[in-house]
Amino acid sequence: MRPSALIPALALALIANTAPAQQSAPAENHSTTESEAPQRDTSFIDSAGRAHITRVIPVPESLSFQSRYWLAEPVKDGGPEMSLAERRKGTDDWAATARDAWFKLYPGTLTEDKIAGVPVRIVVPANLDPARKDDILLNVHGGGFNSDSGSYTESIPMAGMTGVKVVAVLYRLAPENPFPASVDDTVAVYKELLKSHKPSQIILYGTSAGAILTGEVAVRLKQLNLPQPAALGIFSGMGDFARNGDSQFMYALRGLSGHLDLPEDGPHDPQYVAKTDPKDPVLSPIYADLHGLPPTLFITSGRDLLLSGTVNLHRAFLNAGNDARLIVYDGLPHAFWYSTKLPEALEANHAMASFFLQQLPK
């Protein structure tokens, strides 16, 4: 039997809804059972243009066995979501485990410090390249703007794969500190680094919330007439808080599995947006003048809830005449490159590292 035959199909049952408030919410805490799961494809477009569909989707055979096995792991689709306190604790516990796993692959030293009064984590790889000792990869982590899922997982592999020091900004979190606190903190760190480094020696990047923040900071730097960094890395992000992209109606954090709340009317992530106009050009860079931004690598995946946001912002960068590159990994969910166990995750991290090294003069 082929390995792929061991992996059961994943079923997607969703309503792609342009007016979510009109839909009744599913009963809380009820997870779909095997007997209730759809067994056939259906499609109906209603008078409002909403697609009521069921799809039974197998795991792509082109993926590694590790990824196919991972995607086949059952995840309950019942709600409700966990509290913020529970989310933060769970994220912190997971991040500590991921930190240790990444350090086993890419040894280095980790230091807690402050730059311009902002807490940072500094990762110096054991294989620090002497020719790049003055270069810095400036990371702004993921975690939905309300937790930190990435200051380890986005910095340790990048440091090890590039031989370059990484500074991870521990910006203030929402909802206690909504926009523009995270932008202000990152700009403050960047301005301080400019006192001892050329902008050509700095690259700004992040995943998820950090990818969104990367675009926001680039626009803010342009407004302040500050020099742009050598390059940007926008890995599963978006640039439009006023409109929900198509993929946000279809995918949860684990892609086709797990609980999915359809986007509601109003701005995406209201706790982060707070009182800011969702079309503010810093909050939502897709409405900004993007001309003259540095070379940027965009990465997303086929089952990423921010697939639409990433490709739409990539297109906006291209339309502004920027050097904007896009990689889309088939069949995988949001920020899969956080994993140390998936071959595709290592491949994606290497793609990021290769791009960064190409942009840093030696």
GIQUI-V737953 format. One record per residue. N is the residue number from 1. PSI is psi in whole degrees, -180 to 180 (999 if undefined). D_CENTER is the distance of its C-alpha to the mean C-alpha in Angstrom with 2 decimals. Layout:
n=<N | N>
psi=<PSI | PSI>
d_center=<D_CENTER | D_CENTER>
This chain:
n=<1 | 2 | 3 | 4 | 5 | 6 | 7 | 8 | 9 | 10 | 11 | 12 | 13 | 14 | 15 | 16 | 17 | 18 | 19 | 20 | 21 | 22 | 23 | 24 | 25 | 26 | 27 | 28 | 29 | 30 | 31 | 32 | 33 | 34 | 35 | 36 | 37 | 38 | 39 | 40 | 41 | 42 | 43 | 44 | 45 | 46 | 47 | 48 | 49 | 50 | 51 | 52 | 53 | 54 | 55 | 56 | 57 | 58 | 59 | 60 | 61 | 62 | 63 | 64 | 65 | 66 | 67 | 68 | 69 | 70 | 71 | 72 | 73 | 74 | 75 | 76 | 77 | 78 | 79 | 80 | 81 | 82 | 83 | 84 | 85 | 86 | 87 | 88 | 89 | 90 | 91 | 92 | 93 | 94 | 95 | 96 | 97 | 98 | 99 | 100 | 101 | 102 | 103 | 104 | 105 | 106 | 107 | 108 | 109 | 110 | 111 | 112 | 113 | 114 | 115 | 116 | 117 | 118 | 119 | 120 | 121 | 122 | 123 | 124 | 125 | 126 | 127 | 128 | 129 | 130 | 131 | 132 | 133 | 134 | 135 | 136 | 137 | 138 | 139 | 140 | 141 | 142 | 143 | 144 | 145 | 146 | 147 | 148 | 149 | 150 | 151 | 152 | 153 | 154 | 155 | 156 | 157 | 158 | 159 | 160 | 161 | 162 | 163 | 164 | 165 | 166 | 167 | 168 | 169 | 170 | 171 | 172 | 173 | 174 | 175 | 176 | 177 | 178 | 179 | 180 | 181 | 182 | 183 | 184 | 185 | 186 | 187 | 188 | 189 | 190 | 191 | 192 | 193 | 194 | 195 | 196 | 197 | 198 | 199 | 200 | 201 | 202 | 203 | 204 | 205 | 206 | 207 | 208 | 209 | 210 | 211 | 212 | 213 | 214 | 215 | 216 | 217 | 218 | 219 | 220 | 221 | 222 | 223 | 224 | 225 | 226 | 227 | 228 | 229 | 230 | 231 | 232 | 233 | 234 | 235 | 236 | 237 | 238 | 239 | 240 | 241 | 242 | 243 | 244 | 245 | 246 | 247 | 248 | 249 | 250 | 251 | 252 | 253 | 254 | 255 | 256 | 257 | 258 | 259 | 260 | 261 | 262 | 263 | 264 | 265 | 266 | 267 | 268 | 269 | 270 | 271 | 272 | 273 | 274 | 275 | 276 | 277 | 278 | 279 | 280 | 281 | 282 | 283 | 284 | 285 | 286 | 287 | 288 | 289 | 290 | 291 | 292 | 293 | 294 | 295 | 296 | 297 | 298 | 299 | 300 | 301 | 302 | 303 | 304 | 305 | 306 | 307 | 308 | 309 | 310 | 311 | 312 | 313 | 314 | 315 | 316 | 317 | 318 | 319 | 320 | 321 | 322 | 323 | 324 | 325 | 326 | 327 | 328 | 329 | 330 | 331 | 332 | 333 | 334 | 335 | 336 | 337 | 338 | 339 | 340 | 341 | 342 | 343 | 344 | 345 | 346 | 347 | 348 | 349 | 350 | 351 | 352 | 353 | 354 | 355 | 356 | 357 | 358 | 359 | 360 | 361 | 362>
psi=<135 | 147 | -37 | -25 | -18 | -13 | 118 | 158 | 151 | 133 | 137 | 119 | 117 | 165 | 113 | 107 | 123 | -8 | 73 | -30 | -19 | -11 | 139 | 141 | 146 | 157 | 130 | 146 | 7 | 114 | 141 | 134 | 168 | -37 | -24 | -16 | 139 | 142 | 3 | 160 | 139 | 155 | 127 | 128 | 120 | -179 | -19 | 1 | 7 | 137 | 119 | 106 | 155 | 133 | 138 | 113 | 119 | 161 | 131 | 132 | -14 | -15 | 159 | 159 | -39 | -43 | -39 | -40 | -43 | -45 | -24 | -3 | 127 | 134 | 124 | 144 | 6 | 154 | -167 | 177 | 158 | 161 | 165 | -40 | -42 | -41 | -47 | -44 | -45 | -40 | -44 | -42 | -46 | -43 | -38 | -40 | -43 | -38 | -49 | -38 | -42 | -37 | -27 | -35 | -37 | 84 | 152 | -174 | 146 | 128 | 136 | 132 | -175 | 142 | 124 | 33 | 1 | 129 | 140 | 158 | 131 | 121 | 120 | 116 | 150 | -26 | 36 | 126 | 115 | -31 | -13 | 25 | -20 | 1 | 152 | 132 | 116 | 111 | 136 | 118 | 162 | 177 | 23 | 18 | -3 | 3 | 176 | 100 | -3 | -6 | -22 | -51 | -19 | -15 | -41 | -50 | -35 | -40 | -47 | -37 | -25 | -22 | 26 | 143 | 142 | 133 | 116 | 122 | 123 | 72 | 160 | 144 | 151 | 160 | -7 | -35 | 84 | 179 | 136 | 27 | -45 | -38 | -46 | -43 | -43 | -41 | -40 | -44 | -44 | -45 | -39 | -40 | -30 | -18 | -22 | -1 | 149 | 149 | -27 | -8 | 4 | 136 | 135 | 132 | 163 | 168 | 141 | -119 | -36 | -31 | -43 | -46 | -35 | -46 | -40 | -44 | -39 | -43 | -41 | -40 | -40 | -41 | -36 | 2 | 35 | 149 | 143 | 153 | 174 | -32 | 167 | 149 | 113 | 100 | 100 | 75 | -158 | 171 | 24 | 102 | -6 | -24 | 137 | 134 | 162 | -42 | -24 | -18 | -13 | -30 | 146 | -174 | -33 | 26 | -116 | -5 | 158 | 177 | 138 | 118 | 123 | 143 | 142 | 168 | 150 | -178 | 150 | 137 | 67 | -26 | -30 | -43 | -41 | -123 | 4 | 142 | 123 | -21 | 12 | 131 | -19 | -47 | -44 | 86 | -17 | -18 | 3 | 167 | 109 | 4 | 140 | 13 | 156 | 169 | 136 | 133 | 126 | 135 | 136 | -170 | 163 | -24 | 30 | 128 | -22 | 22 | -51 | -45 | -40 | -48 | -31 | -40 | -37 | -44 | -38 | -39 | -44 | -44 | -24 | 1 | 17 | 160 | 97 | 124 | 147 | 132 | 128 | 122 | 126 | 137 | -2 | 154 | -173 | 129 | 39 | -21 | -2 | -20 | 143 | -6 | -9 | 127 | -37 | -31 | -44 | -39 | -44 | -43 | -39 | -35 | -41 | -49 | -42 | -43 | -45 | -45 | -32 | -29 | -15 | 117 | 146 | 999>
d_center=<36.07 | 32.95 | 29.90 | 28.02 | 30.87 | 29.96 | 26.60 | 27.15 | 25.81 | 22.96 | 24.06 | 22.16 | 24.07 | 22.65 | 23.89 | 22.12 | 23.51 | 23.85 | 25.59 | 23.91 | 26.37 | 29.17 | 27.93 | 29.24 | 26.86 | 27.24 | 29.26 | 27.27 | 27.14 | 28.42 | 26.57 | 27.65 | 30.22 | 31.11 | 34.16 | 32.25 | 29.55 | 30.13 | 32.05 | 32.23 | 30.36 | 31.16 | 30.38 | 31.84 | 31.12 | 32.65 | 34.44 | 31.40 | 29.47 | 27.29 | 26.70 | 27.75 | 26.86 | 26.89 | 25.70 | 26.32 | 23.86 | 24.47 | 22.02 | 22.08 | 24.71 | 23.07 | 20.52 | 21.64 | 23.69 | 21.24 | 18.42 | 21.03 | 22.32 | 18.97 | 18.29 | 21.86 | 21.50 | 22.67 | 20.47 | 22.43 | 21.62 | 23.69 | 22.71 | 22.67 | 19.41 | 19.94 | 20.86 | 18.75 | 21.00 | 20.52 | 16.72 | 16.89 | 19.56 | 17.95 | 14.70 | 17.01 | 19.17 | 16.56 | 15.09 | 18.72 | 19.36 | 16.39 | 17.62 | 21.04 | 20.01 | 18.19 | 21.20 | 23.51 | 22.04 | 21.64 | 24.14 | 24.10 | 24.80 | 22.71 | 24.06 | 23.39 | 24.55 | 24.37 | 24.11 | 25.55 | 25.71 | 21.96 | 21.12 | 19.37 | 19.02 | 20.54 | 20.29 | 23.18 | 23.29 | 26.65 | 26.83 | 26.37 | 27.65 | 30.65 | 30.26 | 26.77 | 27.64 | 27.07 | 23.64 | 20.52 | 16.83 | 15.44 | 12.14 | 10.40 | 8.53 | 5.94 | 8.16 | 8.60 | 10.77 | 13.39 | 12.87 | 11.82 | 10.03 | 9.21 | 12.28 | 14.04 | 11.78 | 10.27 | 13.79 | 16.38 | 15.70 | 15.24 | 18.46 | 20.29 | 19.44 | 20.31 | 23.02 | 21.62 | 21.21 | 17.84 | 17.82 | 15.01 | 15.46 | 15.92 | 15.85 | 17.54 | 15.83 | 16.46 | 18.60 | 21.10 | 19.79 | 18.17 | 17.36 | 18.47 | 18.75 | 15.38 | 16.26 | 19.77 | 18.99 | 16.89 | 19.63 | 22.26 | 20.99 | 20.72 | 24.21 | 25.63 | 24.38 | 26.05 | 29.33 | 29.36 | 27.13 | 27.15 | 24.09 | 24.34 | 23.70 | 20.28 | 16.84 | 13.90 | 10.31 | 6.99 | 3.42 | 1.88 | 5.68 | 6.43 | 5.58 | 7.65 | 9.95 | 10.56 | 11.98 | 13.83 | 15.38 | 16.51 | 18.31 | 19.78 | 21.08 | 22.73 | 24.34 | 25.67 | 27.05 | 25.36 | 24.75 | 21.36 | 19.87 | 20.56 | 17.22 | 13.61 | 10.48 | 7.72 | 5.25 | 3.83 | 5.11 | 8.68 | 11.95 | 14.20 | 14.77 | 18.20 | 17.59 | 15.60 | 14.60 | 16.35 | 13.62 | 13.08 | 16.73 | 16.55 | 13.75 | 12.92 | 10.28 | 12.63 | 13.14 | 16.87 | 17.83 | 17.85 | 18.43 | 17.38 | 18.32 | 18.83 | 17.62 | 20.54 | 22.42 | 21.37 | 18.23 | 14.77 | 14.21 | 17.81 | 17.68 | 15.42 | 17.30 | 20.64 | 23.51 | 21.80 | 22.46 | 19.33 | 20.44 | 20.71 | 19.80 | 17.83 | 15.90 | 15.43 | 15.81 | 16.72 | 20.03 | 20.59 | 22.71 | 20.33 | 23.26 | 23.48 | 19.91 | 19.49 | 18.43 | 14.75 | 12.86 | 10.28 | 8.86 | 8.08 | 10.43 | 13.38 | 12.61 | 9.02 | 9.48 | 7.52 | 9.73 | 12.21 | 10.27 | 9.06 | 12.63 | 14.36 | 13.13 | 13.96 | 17.31 | 17.92 | 17.56 | 19.96 | 22.32 | 22.55 | 23.80 | 21.06 | 20.35 | 17.07 | 16.17 | 14.07 | 13.53 | 12.97 | 13.59 | 15.98 | 15.98 | 12.93 | 10.41 | 6.75 | 5.47 | 9.26 | 9.67 | 9.84 | 13.24 | 16.40 | 18.38 | 17.04 | 18.54 | 15.76 | 13.29 | 15.85 | 16.33 | 12.77 | 13.00 | 16.43 | 15.41 | 13.26 | 16.27 | 18.77 | 17.39 | 17.39 | 20.92 | 22.10 | 21.30 | 22.96 | 26.74 | 28.79>
